[in-house]
Amino acid sequence: MSYTLHRGDALTVMKTLPDESVDAVITDPPYNSGGRTSSERTGRTARAKYVTSNSAHDLATFPGENRDQRSYRSWLTELMTEAYRASTEHAVAVVFSDWRQEPTTSDALQMAGWTWSGTIPWIKPASRPRKGGFKQSAEFITWGVKSSLAKGRDLYLPGHFIASQPRKGRVHITQKPVEVMQQLVQICREGGTVLDPFAGSGSTGVAALREGRCFVGVELFSHYADVAEQRLRAELTQDDVALAGPEA
């Protein structure tokens, strides 16, 4: 298996990808959420929105978190339109969001041409409590298909996931569990290519390589691009050692 990690703006890079060159799009875009008012949503950093003030870690923030609702939908629609063009027939798009942005995400997916096929809850046991109300313990995975699902695959994936964000070895403030991502990337055909326009620390890519898929990622922030590069290179090195056997 192999990977390509592009450094730069997701939309700019996506426009350079060949038509029908990827087999699945699995991504966790910046939610542009995390506030009750417009000023809270557009005037704070990602770290201020998504990390508690008493958090023990000091992980870097990331850009792209200051769009309002209308511009977020327009931007995400344009991105997913490029993803649709770059995807093969029967490709699946999988997009993370939170409860505020889930309706907007499903709108953008459909406006880009994908056939909306469902919303998968991701339950996080280690999540923030809410005084006087219900715990906000879920994020959502909206998914759609280009044309229709491929026939003939003997594949049955779960309709929900239960896993907390990684604590040990955590390298990104919104890092997704690799064990969840490994199940998600199975929606891509065996030996196919997974695209993640917001690679972050590379968890989607690591999962893709572990599951026998190729990976194409894009990351704007150089700090996290470096982290992703290290993780992806390490994953390939481990695979090479395993293939070589005990005498390697």
N, C-alpha and C positions, 0 to 999 in steps of 0.2 A: 504494500500500500504506500501511498505518497501523499504529500500535502503541499499546498501553496498558500502562503500568507502574504496578502497585500497590505501595505501600509498606506493609509489615506482615507479620504471621505468615502463612505459606503456607496452613495449614489453615483459619484464620479467613477469609481472602480467598476460598479455593476454595469455601467453603460459600455464598458470595454469587453465584457464577457461575451463569448460567442453564443449564438442562438443554440438552444437545445444542447447545452454542454454540461448541465448538472441534473441529478436525478432526485434530489430532495433539497428543500430549503428549511433549515432548522435554526431559529434565531431568537435572541433575547434582546430586542432593541431597548434603548433608553425609554422608560415609560412616560417621562414628562408628566408625572403624577405627583403624589405625595404631598397634598395640601388641600385645605378646605376652601381656600380662596384663590383667585387668579394670581394675586401677588405672591402667595406662598408657593404656588406651582411653578411660577416663572422667575422668581427672584432668589431662589436658594440653590446651592450646589447639590449634586447627587448625594454626597456624603451627608449633608445636613438633612436631606429628605429621608434617606433609607437606613441610616445608622443611628442607634440610640446614643444620647449624649454621654452615657457612662460606659460605652463600649471599650473593651480592653485593647482591641486592635487599632492600628494606626494606618490602615490601608488607604491608598490614593483614591481620590475622587475621579470622575471622568466627565468629559464635556458632552454637550448635546441634550441638556436637561431643562431647557428654558423656553420650550414652545408652548403656546396655548393650545386649547382643544382643537380649534379649527385648523391651525397650521400643522398640528401633529397628524391629523387625519390626511391632509393633503400630502404631506411629506411621506407618510407611511404608504399611502396609495401609490405614489410615484415609485417608491422603492419596490413594492410588491409587484408593480407592473413590469419593472425591469427583471425581477426574479422570475416572473411568469414567462417572459420572452426567453430567458436563459435556460429554462427548464424543459426537460423532455416530456413527451406525452405520458400521462398517468403519474407525473411527479406529484409529490405531496409537499405542501407548505405548512410548517409548524411554527407558531409565533406566540411567545410568552407575553402576558400582560397582567395587570392587577385588576381589582374590581372596578376601579374608576374607568379604566381604558378598555375593558373587554368589549363593550358595545362598539366603540370606535374602531377597535382592531378588526372585528368581524365585518364592519362596514368597509374598511379599507381593503380587506382581503377580497371581498366580492367586487368592489369597484375596480380592482386590478385584474379581474377575470377569473379568479379561482372560484370553484364551487365550494362554498362553506359546508363542511361536513361534520362539525361538532365542536364542543368546548370541553376540555378535559381539566378537572380540578387537580391542582397539586397542593396537597395538605402538608403544612409544615408544623410538626408538633412543637418545635422550639421557636415559637413566634411571640410577638408582642401581645400582652393582655390589654384589655381596654376597660378602664374603670367605669362602672355603671352600664356597660353594654357587652355586646358579643365580641369574643376574641377574633381578631383579624388573622386567621391562620391559613388562608388559602390564596394562592395565585392561580392564574388560569392559562391554559394552553389552547389557543384557537387554531384549528387546522382546516385545510381545504385541499382540493384536488384539481389538477389540470385535466380537464375532460372527465375522467372517471378512474377509479382504482384499477390497477392492473389485475387481470383475471389470472387465476392459476397459481397464485402464491399461497402456500400453506402457512399462513402467518396469522396469529391471534395475539394482539397486544392489549394491555389493560386499559380501562376507561378512566382510571384515576391513579395517582401516585401519592405515596406517603413517605416523606423523607425531609429531614431538616437540612439547612445549608451546612456545608462542611465547617467544622471548627478547627480540627487539627490540620495544619498545613494550608489554611485558607489564604488565598493570594488576591482576592478581588472582593469588593464590598457587596456585590450582588451575585456572587459565584453560585452556579447551579451544581447539584450533586452529580458526579460522573455516573453513578449507578442509575440515576433517572435518565440521563442523556444516552446511556448505552441502550436502553430500551427504546427511546425515541428514534435513534438513528437506524434501527432495524426496519423502519418504514421505507428506507432507501433500499433499492434492490442490492443483492449481494454483489460486491465488486464495483458498485456504482459510486457516484460522487455526491457528497453532501456539501452544500453551500451555507455559510454563516456570515452574513454581511456585518455582524457585530460580534466579532470573535472574542472580545474581552480577554480573559486569561487563557482561552483555548480549550475550555472543557468540552465543547461540542466536537472539536477536532480530535481530542484525546479519545473520546468515546467512539468516534467514527473509525479511527485507526484500530482500536481494540476490537471492533466488530467487523473488520475486514472491508471497510469502505475507504475511498479516497476523500480528501478534504480540501476545500477552498475556503479560506477565511479572509475577512477584511477587518482591520482595526485602525481607528483614527489616532488614538492616544498612544504615543510612542512608548510610554512606560509599560502599558499592558501588552502592547505588541511584543516587547522584549520578553515579558513573562510568558506569553503564549508561545513564542518561538522556542524558548527553553523547554517548555513542557512538551511540545510536539516533537522536538528533536530527541528528547529523552525517551519518549514513547517509541519512536522508530528504532532507537538504539537498543531498547529492551527487546523489541521484536526481532532484531537482527541476531542478538545473543541467543534468544530462544530457538530460532531456526537453525543456528549453527550447532547447537547441542552443548553438552557439558564440557567438551574440550576447548570451546571457544575462548 
